[in-house]
Amino acid sequence: QVQLLESGGGLVQVWGSLRLSCAASGRTFSSDVVGWFRQAPGKEREFVAAIRWSNGYSVYTVSVKGRFTISRDNAKNMVYLQMNSLKPEDTAVYYCAAGPRVVTTPQGFSSWGQGTQVTVSS
């Protein structure tokens, strides 16, 4: 099973940018789908974006489309989430996850990182 570690979270002002990183250890991503989810206090964990490692196919939730970009670095075995034009409603703990298929539910991902806090202040 792959181990995941997120980094890059922090405090940013409205309309600012952050780049989250997801590092894998234990094995390479190879055939995985890697996703980003987020969870705000008192809310359920929600899908943000996902990328298929093999061909770079990506999907986004509507609320982040055009503002967030998910990408991968094959050589470094890393996945990134570039977040631009951040809004207060983007405040949450962001989690990296890996699974076998492109799905948008947490149940479809079997490996999870510990999360990184993103706070957008107005």
C-alpha positions in Angstrom: 0.0 0.0 0.0 1.3 3.4 -0.9 1.9 6.0 1.9 0.9 9.5 1.1 2.2 12.8 2.6 0.7 16.2 1.9 2.5 19.5 2.2 2.1 23.1 1.2 -0.9 24.2 3.2 -1.0 27.5 5.1 -2.7 30.8 5.6 -3.4 32.9 2.5 -5.5 36.0 1.8 -8.5 36.0 -0.5 -7.6 35.7 -4.2 -4.2 34.4 -3.2 -2.5 31.1 -4.4 -1.1 28.0 -2.8 0.3 24.8 -4.2 -0.2 21.6 -2.4 2.0 18.6 -2.9 1.4 14.9 -2.4 4.4 12.7 -2.0 4.2 8.9 -2.3 6.4 6.3 -0.6 6.4 2.6 -0.4 5.8 2.3 -4.2 5.2 4.4 -7.2 1.8 5.6 -8.3 2.1 3.7 -11.6 -1.6 2.7 -12.3 -3.3 4.8 -9.6 -5.7 7.5 -9.7 -4.7 10.3 -7.2 -7.3 12.5 -5.8 -7.6 15.6 -3.6 -10.4 15.9 -1.1 -11.2 18.5 1.4 -13.1 18.7 4.7 -14.2 21.8 6.4 -15.3 21.9 10.1 -18.7 20.3 10.5 -18.9 19.2 6.9 -18.4 16.0 5.1 -15.3 15.2 3.1 -15.8 16.4 -0.5 -14.1 15.7 -3.8 -11.9 18.4 -5.3 -9.9 16.9 -8.2 -8.4 13.7 -9.4 -5.8 12.6 -12.0 -5.1 9.3 -13.6 -1.4 8.7 -13.3 -1.1 6.7 -16.6 -2.4 9.3 -19.0 -2.9 12.5 -17.0 -6.7 12.5 -17.4 -8.1 14.8 -14.8 -11.5 15.8 -13.3 -12.6 18.6 -11.0 -15.5 19.5 -8.9 -17.5 22.4 -10.4 -16.6 24.9 -7.6 -12.9 24.8 -8.3 -12.9 24.3 -12.1 -10.8 27.1 -13.7 -9.1 28.0 -10.4 -7.4 24.7 -9.4 -5.1 22.6 -11.4 -4.1 19.1 -10.6 -0.8 17.8 -12.1 1.7 15.0 -11.7 5.5 14.7 -11.9 6.4 11.2 -13.0 10.1 11.5 -12.1 9.4 12.7 -8.6 6.3 10.5 -8.0 4.5 13.6 -6.8 1.0 15.0 -7.4 0.3 18.7 -7.1 -2.8 20.9 -6.6 -2.2 24.4 -7.8 -4.9 26.6 -6.2 -5.5 30.1 -7.5 -8.1 32.8 -6.8 -8.7 31.3 -3.4 -11.9 32.1 -1.6 -12.9 31.8 2.1 -15.1 28.8 1.3 -11.9 26.9 0.2 -10.8 26.8 3.8 -10.5 23.2 4.8 -8.1 20.3 5.5 -7.0 19.0 2.2 -6.3 15.3 1.8 -4.4 13.4 -0.9 -5.8 9.9 -1.7 -5.0 7.1 -4.1 -7.2 4.5 -5.6 -7.8 2.3 -8.7 -10.4 4.3 -10.6 -11.6 7.8 -11.3 -14.4 8.3 -8.9 -15.5 11.3 -6.8 -16.4 9.5 -3.6 -14.0 9.0 -0.7 -15.0 5.3 -0.6 -13.3 4.8 -3.9 -9.9 5.6 -2.5 -8.0 3.2 -0.3 -4.9 5.2 0.7 -5.0 8.5 2.4 -2.6 11.1 3.7 -2.9 12.9 7.0 -4.1 16.2 5.5 -2.8 19.7 5.3 -4.7 22.8 6.5 -5.6 25.5 4.1 -7.0 28.7 5.5 -8.2 31.6 3.3 -8.7 34.8 5.2 -10.8 37.7 4.1 
